[in-house]
Amino acid sequence: MPKTLTLRLSDEQVADVELIARIKNRSVSALIRLALDHYTDACRNDPDFQHRLDATWHAQQRATARLAGPQDGSGDD
């Protein structure tokens, strides 16, 4: 389901993205989504980002396990 986000952009960024969108015959939203897709792809192919992602994921897993506490399998909460 689509979500609405609010972005704070400088006047220059707004002017740039509006002009690019107009020239490319796209909406500003579509252009921003495309830019985000490109950035996400770049992160997927960045070894440093992937290393940091892995470390963050493992740290989150450990924190989740600590917060969940012991699991005795009894089903009692």
Summary of the structure (lengths in Angstrom):
residues: 77
radius of gyration: 20.6
end to end distance: 32.4
largest distance: 62.6
contacts: 119
relative contact order: 0.06
helix: 69%
strand: 0%
